[in-house]
Amino acid sequence: MAGRYWDSLCYINHHYKAVFPLQSYNFLKQTVTDEADREIANKAVFFRASQNDLALVMTEIKKFNK
């Protein structure tokens, strides 16, 4: 449909679930939870554990942005 777009991206693995807003003004409002849906206080732990997967996701998502 014309005018429709994604406003967030969700990444899920065995240990974490993360939601990333795709608007630049909301990007810092990321949420990261564990497998029991408890918010992760130290997001750096998630980013270190998931950095390779997230890099691949960001590369692949560019294919939808043409």
N, C-alpha and C positions, 0 to 999 in steps of 0.2 A: 504494500500500500504506500502511496506517495505520502511523504511527510512523517513516516514512522521511523523510529530509530531506537537503538538499544540505549538504555540509560545506565546500565551497570553490567558487570561481568562477574560471574561466580566461578571460583576455583574450589574443587573438592578433592581431597585425597583421603587416605585411611585415618589421618590424625587431625586434619584441619578442614575448616570451611571458611573461605574468605570471599567477601563481596567488595568489589572495586567499582565505585562510581566512575563513569567514563567522561563526565563533564570536568573540565580542568578546575572549575571553582569548587567542586565537591570532592576532588580526588583524595584529600587528606581525611575524609570521613569514612575510611575503610573500616570494615568490621571483620574481625578474625575470631572464630570460635573453635573450640575443641570438639571431639566426637560426641560429647554430652551437651553441646550448645552453650558451654560456658565461655564468656568472652576471655580472650587471651590478653593479659595485662602487658606482657612484653612481646610485641609484634615482631621484634627483631629475631626472636627464636624461630618463628614461622618463616620469615623471609630467608634466613640462612638455610633452613631445612628444605625449602621449596625453590630456591633461586634458579636452579636449572630448568625445572618445569615451568616456572613463571616466565623465564626468558623465551622458552619455546612458545608459550601461549601468546606472548606479546608479538613475536615474529609472525605467528599464524593469523592473529586477529587483523593484521594489516591487510590481509587478502580480502577482508570484508569491507574495507574502507576505501574502495576505489570508486 
